[in-house]
Amino acid sequence: MRDELHTEHREGRGDVEAERFWEDHYRRRGRVWSGRPNPVLVDIVGSLRPGTALDLGCGEGGDAIWLARQGWRVTAVDVSVTALDRAAADAATSGVANRIDFRQHDLLALTFPSGAFDLVSAQYLHSPIEFPRVHVLQEAASAVTPAGLLLIVDHASVSPGSWAAPEETLALLDLSPNEWHTERLEAREREATGPNGQRTTVTDNVIAVRRLAR
Ligand SMILES: C[S@@+](CC[C@H](N)C(=O)[O-])C[C@H]1O[C@@H](n2cnc3c(N)ncnc32)[C@H](O)[C@@H]1O
């Protein structure tokens, strides 16, 4: 189901558990994420001409703010108001608040922001709370404009065996090859810094598919 977003506040009637879990997650620890944009996003989107972007599960806004700085007009969605408040504060500090529309939205409720976007980005859209990921990612695909890009980046190495390989995820989305061109489909390693400052190698599953122009 596709819902209109009418206010800056909550939409849909999600399972309160998802909201409670993620609110608790963000409130308990102060700032959770680094605030820096995700490296795969920077690598793949950095050379694209800016347009409209939808960031699903934007968290504390590192990606949304980076996109806005590159000239994108961003709609950034998360279930956690605390995360969105932090993101909005950082966007204001960064001088890009007018380019980002932050929305509290529970994708678990199977509602979805309205509109079509030149870029739809789902970076590590994982949740320990039951989450209809395939449905949400299919909705994400349907929100991409002709010639636009769907970018999905998942953790492959957090919990070995528990995430699908990128090929499996793409197959589940069931995108018609008459309508979509696969630009990237890969597991790629990168160096990252763990919570205690330790260097570690993590693997990202990357799917970048472009909707063909009509
Ligand atoms: C692993 S974090 C990734 C955050 C961000 N994309 C990043 O890369 O730093 C997953 C994000 O998805 C959000 N999320 C989880 N379930 C959600 C839901 N049902 N609706 C909307 N957002 C959700 C969480 O609040 C969290 O910010």
The ligand as an SDF file (V2000), in Angstrom:
LIG
                    3D

 27 29  0  0  0  0  0  0  0  0999 V2000
   21.1470   -0.3380   10.6690 C   0  0  0  0  0  0  0  0  0  0  0  0
   20.4110    1.2310   10.7330 S   0  0  0  0  0  0  0  0  0  0  0  0
   21.0560    2.0610    9.2870 C   0  0  0  0  0  0  0  0  0  0  0  0
   20.9590    3.5590    9.3650 C   0  0  0  0  0  0  0  0  0  0  0  0
   21.5400    4.3370    8.1570 C   0  0  0  0  0  0  0  0  0  0  0  0
   20.9210    3.9740    6.8980 N   0  0  0  0  0  0  0  0  0  0  0  0
   23.0370    4.1500    8.0770 C   0  0  0  0  0  0  0  0  0  0  0  0
   23.5120    3.5290    7.1270 O   0  0  0  0  0  0  0  0  0  0  0  0
   23.7300    4.6150    8.9630 O   0  0  0  0  0  0  0  0  0  0  0  0
   18.7350    0.8430   10.2490 C   0  0  0  0  0  0  0  0  0  0  0  0
   17.8280    2.0650   10.2730 C   0  0  0  0  0  0  0  0  0  0  0  0
   16.5420    1.6700    9.8200 O   0  0  0  0  0  0  0  0  0  0  0  0
   15.5510    2.2670   10.6390 C   0  0  0  0  0  0  0  0  0  0  0  0
   14.3650    1.4100   10.6200 N   0  0  0  0  0  0  0  0  0  0  0  0
   14.2580    0.1710   11.1580 C   0  0  0  0  0  0  0  0  0  0  0  0
   13.0090   -0.2980   11.0140 N   0  0  0  0  0  0  0  0  0  0  0  0
   12.3060    0.6830   10.3880 C   0  0  0  0  0  0  0  0  0  0  0  0
   10.9610    0.8080    9.9720 C   0  0  0  0  0  0  0  0  0  0  0  0
   10.0650   -0.1500   10.2220 N   0  0  0  0  0  0  0  0  0  0  0  0
   10.5650    1.9370    9.3460 N   0  0  0  0  0  0  0  0  0  0  0  0
   11.4690    2.9410    9.1070 C   0  0  0  0  0  0  0  0  0  0  0  0
   12.7570    2.8870    9.4860 N   0  0  0  0  0  0  0  0  0  0  0  0
   13.1760    1.7690   10.1170 C   0  0  0  0  0  0  0  0  0  0  0  0
   16.1990    2.3460   12.0100 C   0  0  0  0  0  0  0  0  0  0  0  0
   15.6180    3.2950   12.8670 O   0  0  0  0  0  0  0  0  0  0  0  0
   17.6410    2.6580   11.6650 C   0  0  0  0  0  0  0  0  0  0  0  0
   17.8750    4.0390   11.6520 O   0  0  0  0  0  0  0  0  0  0  0  0
  1  2  1  0
  2  3  1  0
  2 10  1  0
  3  4  1  0
  4  5  1  0
  5  6  1  0
  5  7  1  0
  7  8  2  0
  7  9  1  0
 10 11  1  0
 11 12  1  0
 11 26  1  0
 12 13  1  0
 13 14  1  0
 13 24  1  0
 14 15  1  0
 14 23  1  0
 15 16  2  0
 16 17  1  0
 17 18  1  0
 17 23  2  0
 18 19  1  0
 18 20  2  0
 20 21  1  0
 21 22  2  0
 22 23  1  0
 24 25  1  0
 24 26  1  0
 26 27  1  0
M  CHG  2   2   1   9  -1
M  END
$$$$
